[in-house]
Amino acid sequence: RSEAFKKLLDDKKVDPDMRWEEAMKIIINDERYKAFKSVGERKATFQEWCDKKRKQLKEQALMDRRRAREDFMAMLSEREEITVNMSYKKAVPYIERDSRFTAIETERDRENLFE
């Protein structure tokens, strides 16, 4: 029962930061909503799912940032135009259109990684 209810939350793309009342409006018309007989069980399972989903999203974001940094460093080593003594500002025109450059969210982060 619990897994069916959690799958419902996933399938309906419920945001784990939603309040119960907001999520309920999205899922109430699905048969899986009735997996539990009581509202208390639904709410508890919803809260458990939210906590787990937030943790998963946080871990995924961390992995994505780590991957973006690795890809950025690989891009720098692949570009023959960029030399060890080159400043960040001089290097930018060679790499600014590369998706690995834009994958790093802020200019400050790009510059820090470059140095």
Backbone bond lengths (Angstrom), bond angles and torsions (degrees), N, CA, C in turn:
res aa  C-N    CA-C-N  psi(-1)  N-CA   C-N-CA  omega(-1)  CA-C   N-CA-C  phi
1 R - - - 1.457 - - 1.522 111.56 -
2 S 1.310 114.07 -45.22 1.462 119.54 -179.03 1.526 111.56 -60.72
3 E 1.333 115.85 -43.59 1.474 119.89 -178.58 1.516 111.49 -65.62
4 A 1.322 117.61 -38.66 1.470 120.94 178.52 1.527 110.05 -63.32
5 F 1.321 116.82 -41.37 1.456 120.97 -179.74 1.531 110.41 -66.97
6 K 1.319 116.73 -42.18 1.472 120.85 179.03 1.527 110.50 -66.00
7 K 1.328 116.87 -38.02 1.468 120.26 177.41 1.523 110.14 -64.39
8 L 1.322 117.14 -37.11 1.458 121.75 175.44 1.524 110.20 -57.88
9 L 1.329 116.97 -46.03 1.463 121.20 179.55 1.525 110.92 -61.62
10 D 1.326 116.06 -41.19 1.468 120.30 177.42 1.526 111.09 -66.53
11 D 1.322 115.89 -48.17 1.467 120.66 -176.91 1.531 112.35 -60.71
12 K 1.312 116.14 -36.27 1.473 120.52 -179.36 1.530 111.71 -86.87
13 K 1.335 115.40 3.07 1.475 121.74 177.72 1.534 112.08 54.18
14 V 1.316 114.49 45.67 1.460 120.50 176.99 1.527 108.10 -67.79
15 D 1.308 116.26 135.30 1.462 121.97 178.18 1.526 108.05 -79.20
16 P 1.347 117.89 128.61 1.467 119.07 -178.15 1.532 113.78 -66.85
17 D 1.305 117.73 -8.71 1.463 120.61 177.04 1.528 112.35 -95.15
18 M 1.328 116.01 1.36 1.472 120.05 177.94 1.526 110.18 -71.98
19 R 1.304 114.58 152.89 1.463 119.74 170.90 1.535 107.36 -79.17
20 W 1.313 115.52 157.73 1.458 121.47 -178.99 1.527 111.43 -54.05
21 E 1.311 117.01 -42.93 1.461 121.14 -177.22 1.528 111.86 -61.90
22 E 1.336 116.40 -38.58 1.463 120.61 178.82 1.525 110.59 -68.67
23 A 1.326 116.19 -44.66 1.468 120.56 -179.29 1.522 110.65 -64.18
24 M 1.307 116.44 -39.76 1.457 120.72 -178.02 1.527 111.20 -58.60
25 K 1.336 117.40 -37.90 1.460 120.71 179.55 1.530 111.30 -61.21
26 I 1.320 116.13 -30.64 1.464 121.17 -177.81 1.528 111.46 -80.73
27 I 1.320 117.09 -34.65 1.469 120.56 -170.31 1.527 115.41 -106.09
28 I 1.307 118.29 -11.66 1.474 121.34 -169.63 1.534 113.73 -61.50
29 N 1.315 118.54 -28.88 1.470 120.46 -176.72 1.523 113.60 -87.79
30 D 1.313 117.58 1.52 1.455 121.75 178.31 1.532 109.10 -91.48
31 E 1.314 116.85 140.37 1.469 121.71 -179.16 1.529 112.50 -57.27
32 R 1.320 116.55 -33.33 1.470 119.91 -177.70 1.524 111.95 -66.84
33 Y 1.309 116.66 -17.45 1.472 120.70 176.18 1.529 109.71 -58.89
34 K 1.312 115.78 -31.05 1.466 121.50 -177.30 1.528 112.56 -86.28
35 A 1.324 116.76 12.47 1.469 120.24 178.87 1.527 110.74 -58.51
36 F 1.319 115.67 -30.98 1.461 121.06 175.69 1.514 108.94 -112.51
37 K 1.309 116.07 144.72 1.455 120.15 -178.99 1.537 112.18 -79.74
38 S 1.331 116.59 -31.30 1.464 118.24 -175.95 1.526 111.92 -107.36
39 V 1.326 114.83 150.74 1.454 121.73 177.67 1.526 109.35 -65.15
40 G 1.322 116.29 -35.07 1.465 120.88 179.22 1.514 112.56 -59.28
41 E 1.332 116.40 -42.74 1.469 120.47 177.78 1.531 110.70 -65.78
42 R 1.316 116.40 -41.09 1.465 120.73 178.90 1.524 110.41 -62.27
43 K 1.335 116.21 -47.26 1.464 120.86 -178.84 1.534 110.88 -62.13
44 A 1.318 116.69 -43.98 1.469 120.74 -179.27 1.527 110.18 -63.21
45 T 1.315 116.88 -43.26 1.462 120.71 179.13 1.525 110.43 -67.10
46 F 1.329 116.21 -38.96 1.461 121.05 176.60 1.525 110.22 -59.88
47 Q 1.327 117.38 -46.75 1.464 121.44 -179.01 1.529 110.86 -63.62
48 E 1.317 115.88 -41.80 1.468 120.89 177.53 1.534 110.25 -61.14
49 W 1.332 115.79 -44.71 1.467 121.05 179.24 1.529 110.59 -62.86
50 C 1.351 116.62 -43.29 1.472 120.96 179.76 1.527 111.06 -60.13
51 D 1.320 116.46 -46.69 1.469 120.34 -179.65 1.528 110.98 -60.15
52 K 1.320 115.95 -45.27 1.468 120.45 -179.59 1.531 111.09 -66.71
53 K 1.324 116.79 -42.17 1.467 121.78 -178.63 1.530 110.87 -65.31
54 R 1.344 116.88 -42.62 1.476 120.28 177.32 1.522 110.62 -59.64
55 K 1.322 116.04 -42.87 1.470 120.59 179.69 1.529 110.02 -63.38
56 Q 1.330 117.24 -43.74 1.466 121.45 178.49 1.524 111.10 -61.55
57 L 1.313 117.01 -44.34 1.466 121.22 -179.47 1.525 111.24 -64.72
58 K 1.318 116.22 -38.87 1.466 120.58 178.73 1.530 110.22 -65.33
59 E 1.335 116.46 -44.10 1.465 120.95 178.34 1.525 111.01 -63.79
60 Q 1.333 116.65 -40.52 1.465 120.78 179.35 1.521 110.84 -64.65
61 A 1.325 117.07 -41.82 1.460 120.93 179.18 1.527 110.51 -63.53
62 L 1.312 116.38 -39.56 1.466 120.75 177.67 1.526 110.75 -63.97
63 M 1.321 116.33 -44.16 1.470 120.26 177.98 1.521 111.10 -64.26
64 D 1.328 117.29 -39.29 1.465 121.49 179.10 1.527 111.01 -64.06
65 R 1.338 116.39 -42.68 1.472 119.38 178.14 1.520 111.14 -65.33
66 R 1.324 115.95 -40.72 1.471 120.21 179.20 1.534 109.66 -62.53
67 R 1.332 115.96 -44.11 1.468 120.73 179.30 1.531 110.26 -63.19
68 A 1.327 116.79 -41.64 1.467 121.08 -179.96 1.527 110.10 -62.21
69 R 1.326 117.22 -40.61 1.472 120.07 178.47 1.532 110.65 -65.18
70 E 1.322 116.49 -43.27 1.471 120.33 178.65 1.527 110.49 -61.98
71 D 1.317 116.55 -43.86 1.462 120.99 179.61 1.531 111.32 -64.78
72 F 1.329 116.45 -38.32 1.466 121.23 178.29 1.530 109.59 -61.75
73 M 1.326 116.26 -45.84 1.467 120.18 -179.43 1.535 110.49 -65.32
74 A 1.317 117.25 -37.98 1.465 120.99 177.23 1.526 109.89 -63.87
75 M 1.314 117.57 -41.14 1.461 121.88 178.40 1.524 110.02 -59.46
76 L 1.321 116.47 -45.26 1.467 119.80 -179.47 1.523 111.51 -61.29
77 S 1.314 116.94 -41.57 1.466 119.40 -178.48 1.528 112.15 -72.22
78 E 1.318 117.41 -24.62 1.467 121.24 179.85 1.529 112.83 -78.77
79 R 1.307 116.75 -26.16 1.464 120.48 -174.72 1.528 110.76 -82.26
80 E 1.316 116.24 111.36 1.461 121.48 -178.47 1.528 112.42 -69.29
81 E 1.343 116.42 -24.46 1.459 120.12 -178.30 1.536 111.87 -69.30
82 I 1.305 115.61 -23.08 1.464 120.03 -176.48 1.525 109.28 -90.80
83 T 1.323 114.40 124.55 1.462 119.96 -179.70 1.527 109.82 -108.56
84 V 1.301 115.48 165.48 1.463 121.91 -177.96 1.523 111.77 -60.42
85 N 1.324 116.76 -36.65 1.461 120.93 -176.49 1.525 114.09 -87.71
86 M 1.315 117.79 -1.31 1.461 121.71 -176.41 1.523 110.52 -73.85
87 S 1.326 115.61 141.58 1.464 119.74 177.20 1.527 109.07 -79.52
88 Y 1.304 114.44 160.12 1.464 120.54 178.65 1.528 110.72 -58.94
89 K 1.317 116.68 -46.49 1.470 120.94 -177.35 1.529 112.01 -60.42
90 K 1.320 117.94 -35.11 1.465 120.82 178.22 1.523 111.80 -76.18
91 A 1.322 116.46 -27.03 1.462 120.54 -178.21 1.527 112.39 -80.40
92 V 1.321 116.69 -28.76 1.469 121.11 -174.50 1.531 113.52 -51.39
93 P 1.332 120.34 -45.75 1.470 118.71 -178.50 1.541 113.47 -58.83
94 Y 1.304 117.75 -26.20 1.468 121.06 -179.57 1.532 112.58 -79.60
95 I 1.330 116.65 -22.40 1.466 118.97 -171.54 1.533 114.67 -124.29
96 E 1.325 118.28 -6.97 1.464 120.18 -171.52 1.522 115.13 -64.45
97 R 1.302 117.85 -20.09 1.474 120.11 -179.97 1.524 112.87 -94.59
98 D 1.302 116.08 -4.35 1.469 121.35 179.58 1.535 109.00 -76.48
99 S 1.316 116.93 133.74 1.470 120.36 -178.53 1.525 111.85 -62.26
100 R 1.315 117.60 -26.13 1.464 120.78 178.29 1.526 110.98 -71.01
101 F 1.327 116.93 -26.06 1.468 122.21 174.93 1.529 109.39 -72.34
102 T 1.318 116.10 -48.74 1.466 120.13 -176.69 1.530 112.61 -73.80
103 A 1.323 117.26 -15.72 1.466 120.25 178.31 1.529 111.83 -68.75
104 I 1.318 116.52 -22.44 1.462 120.43 175.03 1.524 106.88 -81.65
105 E 1.308 116.43 124.01 1.459 121.53 -166.59 1.520 116.00 -65.18
106 T 1.317 118.07 -42.03 1.462 118.25 -174.26 1.524 111.42 -119.35
107 E 1.305 114.26 154.36 1.468 121.29 177.85 1.530 110.16 -61.59
108 R 1.311 116.26 -39.69 1.464 120.83 179.16 1.535 110.88 -60.47
109 D 1.338 116.67 -43.64 1.465 120.45 178.91 1.526 111.28 -64.22
110 R 1.335 116.27 -40.81 1.475 119.63 178.14 1.519 110.71 -61.32
111 E 1.324 115.34 -45.48 1.450 119.85 -179.01 1.527 111.38 -64.62
112 N 1.315 117.22 -41.81 1.473 120.92 177.85 1.521 111.29 -62.51
113 L 1.314 116.92 -41.57 1.468 119.97 178.35 1.536 110.81 -66.78
114 F 1.298 115.86 -37.11 1.470 120.01 -179.71 1.520 110.65 -62.26
115 E 1.312 115.74 -41.97 1.463 120.29 -178.31 1.493 109.46 -78.69
